[in-house]
Amino acid sequence: MKDGLRACSRRCLQNKKACAETDCRLFIDYKEEFNCCLISIRENGDMTLREIGDRLGISFARVKQIESAALIKMKKKKAIADIL
């Protein structure tokens, strides 16, 4: 399927049960969206930094720091790719 979900995410939605696979890299401790970041994104689309922080259990300021660091890394990689 082209819904962007994994098979386990579809099962959680179908069974209306939160995922128990805490070692999954997509796990978030947010039972309202079945503990799955893919379901969270599918259900909400674009989210504010505060909404993301709520789902991850961190402050919106920390989310902003992570976002800023990721953007810097992406810009550096693009600059290197442009040079090559």
Phi, psi and omega per residue, in radians:
M1 nan 2.672 -3.128
K2 -1.802 0.655 -3.131
D3 -1.645 -0.037 3.119
G4 1.424 0.094 -3.116
L5 -1.819 2.685 3.003
R6 -1.482 2.898 3.126
A7 -1.027 -0.696 -3.131
C8 -1.158 -0.613 3.110
S9 -1.160 -0.724 3.111
R10 -1.104 -0.679 3.107
R11 -1.095 -0.752 3.136
C12 -1.066 -0.757 3.111
L13 -1.117 -0.787 -3.106
Q14 -1.116 -0.745 -3.116
N15 -1.479 -0.159 -3.084
K16 0.947 0.755 3.124
K17 -2.247 2.436 3.108
A18 -1.190 2.518 3.137
C19 -1.183 2.456 3.127
A20 -1.846 -0.003 -3.105
E21 -1.376 1.376 -3.064
T22 -1.187 -0.323 3.128
D23 -1.578 0.037 3.060
C24 -1.228 2.417 -3.114
R25 -1.217 -0.214 3.133
L26 -1.730 0.039 -3.116
F27 -1.263 2.332 2.950
I28 -2.274 2.503 -3.122
D29 -1.427 1.303 -3.070
Y30 -2.583 1.464 -3.007
K31 -1.072 -0.435 3.136
E32 -1.037 -0.452 3.130
E33 -2.119 0.641 3.014
F34 1.020 0.468 3.082
N35 1.050 0.482 -3.078
C36 -2.259 2.171 -3.129
C37 -1.187 -0.506 3.097
L38 -1.131 -0.724 3.102
I39 -1.167 -0.710 3.129
S40 -1.029 -0.813 3.130
I41 -1.152 -0.733 -3.134
R42 -1.091 -0.725 -3.091
E43 -1.311 -0.570 -2.993
N44 -1.931 -0.387 -3.050
G45 1.152 -2.422 3.116
D46 -1.080 2.398 3.126
M47 -2.241 2.707 3.064
T48 -1.319 2.868 3.083
L49 -1.056 -0.626 3.118
R50 -1.127 -0.748 3.125
E51 -1.115 -0.705 3.110
I52 -1.137 -0.784 3.113
G53 -1.036 -0.706 3.102
D54 -1.049 -0.737 -3.120
R55 -1.226 -0.596 -3.114
L56 -1.592 -0.180 -3.139
G57 1.334 0.520 3.103
I58 -2.287 2.911 -3.109
S59 -1.309 2.760 3.099
F60 -1.152 -0.499 3.100
A61 -1.133 -0.698 3.105
R62 -1.166 -0.688 3.083
V63 -1.047 -0.724 3.122
K64 -1.096 -0.714 3.098
Q65 -1.077 -0.757 3.127
I66 -1.131 -0.770 3.126
E67 -1.044 -0.812 -3.118
S68 -1.081 -0.755 3.131
A69 -1.124 -0.709 3.134
A70 -1.133 -0.713 3.132
L71 -1.127 -0.687 3.094
I72 -1.083 -0.784 3.125
K73 -1.086 -0.722 -3.140
M74 -1.130 -0.708 3.118
K75 -1.136 -0.705 3.115
K76 -1.107 -0.766 3.136
K77 -1.116 -0.675 3.125
K78 -1.161 -0.726 3.117
A79 -1.073 -0.740 3.121
I80 -1.143 -0.751 3.132
A81 -1.118 -0.638 3.119
D82 -1.163 -0.599 3.130
I83 -1.213 -0.702 -3.107
L84 -1.324 nan nan
